[in-house]
Amino acid sequence: MLVNIDKMMRLKPDDKQRLVEKIRSGAAKAFRAHGYDAVNLDAVMKQSGLTRGAFYAHYKSKQALFADVVRHEHPLLRMLEERGGADARTLYCEMCTIFEGYLGPDNLEEVFSGCSLAALIGDVVRAGPEVKAGFDQAMQDTCAAMALGQDHPAKHYLPALVLATAAVRNAQASADPDLRSEILNGAHSAFLALLPKPAEAPA
């Protein structure tokens, strides 16, 4: 059943936020799967169980929705933020495990369909300043999450992050399974070489 806009306007702030997240999550899946230009706004709202009118209660345009997706829809960032390690070494090892899966050839389809940093870069390049600002912030937030508990500044993690996301994008573009594996396995080795190492614990 579609949610009526008049009823929606009477929702509590927490309920409205949940609706925004529902719209954004559905849109993220569609944008990553089909690209910005191919996504129909009505289809996104139908998937979210909302009317087109409800969309305009939260977003001024499809471009604004895309900017919100680029800024907030990042499973990789959430995984990095949710690490439970109690020290730098453990956090580092957990990060390595996350990126081992991220760059695993067997996980490529799932990773690409779920990673806005990899899947949406072509659309971001052609987008306006609002979208690019969201992308910048997402990259900075992901680097900050990678640096959690470490002695290195967040910007030192940027080369490794760029390498990983570019490798996923390039592997997804290849039709050759062997080449895909070579891209991802090579990128994983290079990623580990680029990744700042945790400081050794004092003796």
C-alpha positions as CSV (number, residue, x, y, z in Angstrom):
1,M,0.0,0.0,0.0
2,L,1.3,3.4,-0.9
3,V,1.8,5.9,1.9
4,N,-0.5,9.0,1.6
5,I,1.4,12.3,1.6
6,D,-1.0,14.0,4.0
7,K,-0.6,11.1,6.5
8,M,3.2,11.2,6.0
9,M,3.4,14.9,6.8
10,R,1.9,14.1,10.3
11,L,4.6,11.5,11.1
12,K,7.0,12.0,13.9
13,P,10.6,13.1,13.1
14,D,12.0,9.6,13.7
15,D,9.4,8.1,11.4
16,K,10.1,10.7,8.7
17,Q,13.8,9.9,9.0
18,R,13.1,6.2,8.5
19,L,11.1,7.1,5.3
20,V,14.0,9.1,4.0
21,E,16.3,6.2,4.6
22,K,13.9,3.9,2.9
23,I,13.7,6.1,-0.2
24,R,17.5,6.6,-0.2
25,S,18.3,2.9,0.2
26,G,15.9,1.9,-2.7
27,A,17.3,4.6,-4.9
28,A,20.9,3.6,-4.1
29,K,20.2,0.0,-5.3
30,A,18.6,1.4,-8.5
31,F,21.4,3.9,-9.2
32,R,24.1,1.4,-8.7
33,A,22.4,-1.2,-10.8
34,H,21.3,1.0,-13.8
35,G,23.0,4.3,-13.5
36,Y,21.6,7.7,-12.8
37,D,20.0,8.5,-16.2
38,A,18.3,5.1,-16.5
39,V,16.5,5.3,-13.1
40,N,12.9,6.3,-13.2
41,L,11.8,8.3,-10.1
42,D,8.3,6.7,-10.1
43,A,9.9,3.2,-10.0
44,V,12.1,4.2,-7.0
45,M,9.1,5.5,-5.1
46,K,7.0,2.5,-5.9
47,Q,9.8,0.3,-4.6
48,S,9.8,2.4,-1.4
49,G,6.0,2.1,-1.1
50,L,5.5,5.9,-1.4
51,T,3.9,8.2,-3.8
52,R,5.7,10.7,-6.1
53,G,4.2,13.5,-4.0
54,A,5.8,12.0,-0.9
55,F,9.2,12.2,-2.7
56,Y,8.9,16.0,-3.0
57,A,8.3,16.3,0.8
58,H,11.9,15.2,1.3
59,Y,13.8,16.0,-1.9
60,K,13.6,18.9,-4.3
61,S,14.8,16.9,-7.3
62,K,16.2,13.5,-8.5
63,Q,19.6,15.2,-8.4
64,A,19.2,16.0,-4.7
65,L,18.3,12.4,-4.0
66,F,21.3,11.2,-5.9
67,A,23.5,13.6,-3.9
68,D,22.1,12.1,-0.7
69,V,22.8,8.6,-1.9
70,V,26.4,9.5,-2.9
71,R,26.9,11.1,0.5
72,H,25.3,8.4,2.8
73,E,24.9,5.0,1.1
74,H,28.2,3.2,1.8
75,P,28.1,-0.3,3.3
76,L,32.0,-0.3,3.2
77,L,32.0,2.7,5.5
78,R,29.6,1.1,7.9
79,M,31.6,-2.1,8.1
80,L,34.8,-0.1,8.9
81,E,32.9,2.0,11.5
82,E,31.5,-1.2,13.2
83,R,34.8,-2.8,13.8
84,G,35.2,-3.9,17.4
85,G,38.9,-4.1,17.9
86,A,40.3,-2.8,21.2
87,D,43.7,-1.8,19.9
88,A,45.4,-0.6,16.7
89,R,46.7,-4.0,15.7
90,T,43.3,-5.6,16.0
91,L,41.6,-2.8,14.1
92,Y,44.2,-3.0,11.4
93,C,43.7,-6.8,11.0
94,E,39.9,-6.3,10.9
95,M,40.4,-3.7,8.2
96,C,42.5,-6.1,6.2
97,T,39.9,-8.8,6.5
98,I,37.2,-6.3,5.2
99,F,39.2,-5.3,2.2
100,E,40.3,-8.9,1.5
101,G,36.6,-9.6,1.0
102,Y,36.0,-6.4,-0.8
103,L,38.7,-7.3,-3.4
104,G,37.9,-11.0,-3.5
105,P,37.1,-12.1,-7.1
106,D,34.3,-14.4,-5.8
107,N,32.6,-11.3,-4.3
108,L,32.8,-8.9,-7.2
109,E,29.2,-8.8,-8.3
110,E,27.9,-8.3,-4.7
111,V,30.6,-5.7,-3.9
112,F,30.1,-3.7,-7.0
113,S,26.3,-3.7,-6.6
114,G,26.7,-2.5,-3.0
115,C,29.5,0.1,-3.3
116,S,28.5,3.6,-4.3
117,L,32.2,4.7,-4.4
118,A,32.9,2.1,-7.1
119,A,29.6,1.9,-9.0
120,L,28.6,5.5,-9.2
121,I,31.8,7.2,-10.0
122,G,30.9,7.7,-13.7
123,D,27.7,9.4,-12.8
124,V,29.4,11.5,-10.1
125,V,31.9,12.8,-12.7
126,R,29.1,14.2,-14.8
127,A,27.1,15.5,-11.9
128,G,27.0,19.0,-10.3
129,P,28.8,20.4,-7.3
130,E,26.2,19.2,-4.8
131,V,26.8,15.5,-5.8
132,K,30.6,16.0,-6.0
133,A,30.6,17.5,-2.5
134,G,28.8,14.5,-1.2
135,F,31.3,12.2,-2.9
136,D,34.2,14.2,-1.3
137,Q,32.7,13.8,2.1
138,A,32.1,10.1,1.7
139,M,35.7,9.6,0.7
140,Q,36.9,11.6,3.7
141,D,34.6,9.7,6.0
142,T,35.8,6.4,4.7
143,C,39.5,7.4,5.2
144,A,38.7,8.5,8.7
145,A,37.1,5.2,9.4
146,M,40.1,3.4,8.1
147,A,42.3,5.5,10.4
148,L,40.2,4.6,13.4
149,G,42.6,3.8,16.3
150,Q,45.7,4.3,14.3
151,D,48.6,6.8,14.6
152,H,48.3,7.9,11.0
153,P,46.2,10.8,9.7
154,A,43.2,9.9,7.6
155,K,44.6,11.3,4.4
156,H,47.3,8.6,4.4
157,Y,44.7,6.0,3.7
158,L,43.4,7.7,0.6
159,P,45.7,6.0,-1.9
160,A,44.8,2.6,-0.7
161,L,41.1,3.4,-0.8
162,V,41.3,4.9,-4.3
163,L,43.2,1.8,-5.5
164,A,40.6,-0.6,-4.0
165,T,37.5,1.2,-5.4
166,A,39.1,1.6,-8.9
167,A,40.1,-2.1,-9.0
168,V,36.5,-3.1,-8.3
169,R,35.2,-0.8,-11.0
170,N,37.8,-2.0,-13.6
171,A,37.2,-5.6,-12.8
172,Q,33.5,-5.2,-13.2
173,A,34.1,-3.7,-16.6
174,S,35.9,-6.8,-17.8
175,A,34.2,-9.7,-19.5
176,D,37.2,-12.0,-18.9
177,P,37.0,-13.9,-15.6
178,D,40.7,-14.5,-15.5
179,L,41.5,-10.8,-16.1
180,R,39.0,-9.9,-13.4
181,S,40.8,-12.1,-10.9
182,E,44.2,-10.7,-12.0
183,I,43.0,-7.2,-11.5
184,L,41.5,-7.9,-8.0
185,N,44.3,-10.1,-6.8
186,G,47.0,-7.6,-8.0
187,A,45.1,-4.8,-6.4
188,H,44.8,-6.6,-3.1
189,S,48.6,-7.0,-2.9
190,A,49.1,-3.4,-3.9
191,F,46.5,-2.3,-1.3
192,L,48.3,-4.0,1.5
193,A,51.6,-2.4,0.4
194,L,50.0,1.1,0.4
195,L,48.1,0.6,3.7
196,P,49.8,2.4,6.6
197,K,50.9,-0.1,9.2
198,P,49.9,0.2,12.8
199,A,52.6,1.2,15.3
200,E,54.3,-1.6,17.2
201,A,53.1,-1.9,20.8
202,P,55.8,-0.9,23.3
203,A,57.8,-3.8,24.8
